[in-house]
Amino acid sequence: MMPTNQYVELHNGGYYVAGTRIGLDVVAYDFRRGRSAEAVFEAYPSVGSLVKVYGAITFILEHPAEVDAYLRDQERIFEEIQTQHPMPAELVERFERAPERKAG
Protein backbone atom coordinates (compact mmCIF):
# COMPACT_ATOMS: atom_id res chain seq x y z
CA MET A 1 0.00 0.00 0.00
CA MET A 2 1.25 3.48 -0.89
CA PRO A 3 1.38 6.36 1.53
CA THR A 4 -0.91 9.34 1.05
CA ASN A 5 -0.43 13.06 1.62
CA GLN A 6 -2.41 16.28 1.40
CA TYR A 7 -2.59 15.92 -2.40
CA VAL A 8 -3.24 12.19 -2.80
CA GLU A 9 -5.81 10.15 -0.89
CA LEU A 10 -7.03 6.58 -0.84
CA HIS A 11 -10.75 5.88 -1.10
CA ASN A 12 -12.85 3.07 -2.54
CA GLY A 13 -9.66 1.05 -2.98
CA GLY A 14 -8.09 3.59 -5.35
CA TYR A 15 -5.79 6.58 -5.18
CA TYR A 16 -7.18 9.98 -6.15
CA VAL A 17 -6.18 13.60 -6.21
CA ALA A 18 -7.34 14.69 -2.75
CA GLY A 19 -10.96 15.80 -2.60
CA THR A 20 -11.71 14.79 -6.20
CA ARG A 21 -12.78 11.86 -8.34
CA ILE A 22 -9.70 12.27 -10.54
CA GLY A 23 -7.66 9.09 -10.28
CA LEU A 24 -3.93 9.24 -9.60
CA ASP A 25 -3.56 6.91 -12.59
CA VAL A 26 -5.05 9.58 -14.89
CA VAL A 27 -2.52 12.18 -13.73
CA ALA A 28 0.34 9.67 -13.84
CA TYR A 29 -0.39 8.56 -17.41
CA ASP A 30 -0.87 12.11 -18.67
CA PHE A 31 2.30 13.37 -16.96
CA ARG A 32 4.37 10.42 -18.19
CA ARG A 33 3.14 11.05 -21.73
CA GLY A 34 4.62 14.53 -21.49
CA ARG A 35 1.55 16.57 -20.60
CA SER A 36 2.41 19.58 -18.43
CA ALA A 37 0.78 20.21 -15.07
CA GLU A 38 -1.04 23.14 -16.65
CA ALA A 39 -2.39 20.93 -19.45
CA VAL A 40 -3.52 18.30 -16.92
CA PHE A 41 -5.35 21.00 -14.96
CA GLU A 42 -6.92 22.34 -18.16
CA ALA A 43 -8.10 18.82 -19.08
CA TYR A 44 -9.44 18.10 -15.57
CA PRO A 45 -10.50 21.42 -14.00
CA SER A 46 -12.47 19.55 -11.32
CA VAL A 47 -9.07 18.91 -9.68
CA GLY A 48 -9.67 22.36 -8.25
CA SER A 49 -6.24 23.97 -8.51
CA LEU A 50 -2.94 23.79 -10.30
CA VAL A 51 -1.31 23.35 -6.88
CA LYS A 52 -3.14 20.02 -6.46
CA VAL A 53 -1.90 18.86 -9.87
CA TYR A 54 1.69 19.76 -8.96
CA GLY A 55 1.19 18.03 -5.60
CA ALA A 56 0.01 14.84 -7.29
CA ILE A 57 2.90 14.97 -9.78
CA THR A 58 5.37 15.45 -6.92
CA PHE A 59 3.83 12.41 -5.21
CA ILE A 60 4.23 10.39 -8.43
CA LEU A 61 7.89 11.43 -8.71
CA GLU A 62 8.59 10.69 -5.03
CA HIS A 63 7.06 7.18 -5.18
CA PRO A 64 7.89 5.81 -8.66
CA ALA A 65 8.04 2.10 -7.72
CA GLU A 66 4.79 2.25 -5.74
CA VAL A 67 3.00 4.19 -8.47
CA ASP A 68 4.24 1.73 -11.13
CA ALA A 69 2.95 -1.19 -9.04
CA TYR A 70 -0.39 0.58 -8.54
CA LEU A 71 -0.75 1.28 -12.28
CA ARG A 72 0.01 -2.36 -13.11
CA ASP A 73 -2.56 -3.46 -10.55
CA GLN A 74 -5.18 -1.07 -11.99
CA GLU A 75 -4.50 -2.41 -15.51
CA ARG A 76 -4.88 -5.99 -14.26
CA ILE A 77 -8.20 -5.15 -12.58
CA PHE A 78 -9.43 -3.42 -15.76
CA GLU A 79 -8.46 -6.44 -17.87
CA GLU A 80 -10.30 -8.77 -15.49
CA ILE A 81 -13.42 -6.63 -15.70
CA GLN A 82 -13.17 -6.53 -19.51
CA THR A 83 -12.87 -10.32 -19.62
CA GLN A 84 -15.85 -10.82 -17.32
CA HIS A 85 -17.99 -8.12 -18.96
CA PRO A 86 -16.93 -7.56 -22.58
CA MET A 87 -18.10 -4.33 -24.18
CA PRO A 88 -19.82 -4.29 -27.57
CA ALA A 89 -17.32 -3.63 -30.40
CA GLU A 90 -18.78 -0.21 -31.30
CA LEU A 91 -18.41 0.96 -27.69
CA VAL A 92 -14.79 -0.24 -27.53
CA GLU A 93 -14.07 1.68 -30.73
CA ARG A 94 -15.59 4.87 -29.27
CA PHE A 95 -13.48 4.58 -26.12
CA GLU A 96 -10.32 3.99 -28.13
CA ARG A 97 -10.95 7.13 -30.19
CA ALA A 98 -11.71 9.30 -27.15
CA PRO A 99 -8.07 9.84 -26.02
CA GLU A 100 -7.17 10.96 -29.53
CA ARG A 101 -9.86 13.65 -29.47
CA LYS A 102 -8.89 14.75 -25.98
CA ALA A 103 -5.15 14.91 -26.73
CA GLY A 104 -5.72 16.82 -29.98
N, C-alpha and C positions, 0 to 999 in steps of 0.2 A: 504494500500500500504506500502511496506517495504522501508526502506531507502536504499541508495546505498553507495558505497565508492570507493576507487581506485581499489579494487579487484573485485567488483560486480557491474554490470550495468544492467539497464532495457532497453530492446529494443524489438520491435515487441510484446509487451505485456508479455514478459517473462524475467526472471532474468538469467544472464549469467556471467561466469568468464569474467572480463573486457577484451575487445579486441578480444574475441573469439566467437565461436559458441557452446562452451561447456556449457550446461545448468547447473545452480546451482543445479537443482534437481539431475543431474547425480553425482555431487560431494557429495551432501548430502546423497544420498542412498549408495554410495560406502563407504563413511566415517562411516556412521552409521552401516554398515555391518562389520566394523572392518578393512577395507582396509586403509593402512597407506598413508600419503601424498605422499610419494615416489612412492608407488604402483599406486596411482591415476595418478600421473604425467607420470609414465611409460605407463599406459594404454591410456592416452590422451596427448601425447607430444605436440599436437597443442595448449595446454594451454600456452606454451611458457617458463614457468619457474616454478621451485618448489616453489619459493616465492609466485607466484600467487595462487598456490594450497593451501599453508598455509594461505594466505590472505582470500581465500574463506572459508576455514574451520573455521578460526577465526570468520568470519562473521556469519556462521551457528551457532557457539557456542554462539555468542553474541546476536542472535535474534532467540532463539529456538521456541517461540510461533508463530512468523511471518513466519518462514520457514516451520513449521508444517502446518500452514494454507495454505501457498502457495503450498506445496506438495499435500495436500488434494484437492485443487482447480485444480491443474494440472491433478490429477487422475480422477476427475470428468469430466474435458474437454475431456480427452482421452477416457473415457467410453462413453461419448456422441458421439464422432466421430466414435467409434467402432460400436455403435448401428445404427448410420445413414449410415455407410459405412462398412459393415462387410467384413472381409478379408476371402479369400478362406482358407479352413481347412489346406491345406498343407503349406500355407504361415504362418499361426498362429503357426503351429508346428515348423517351422524353426526359427521363432522369439523366441519361448519359449526355444529352445535349445541353442540359441546364448549366453545368459549369462553364461551358464554352460561351454561352450568352452572358453569364455573370462576369467572366474574366475579360470579355471584350468590351 
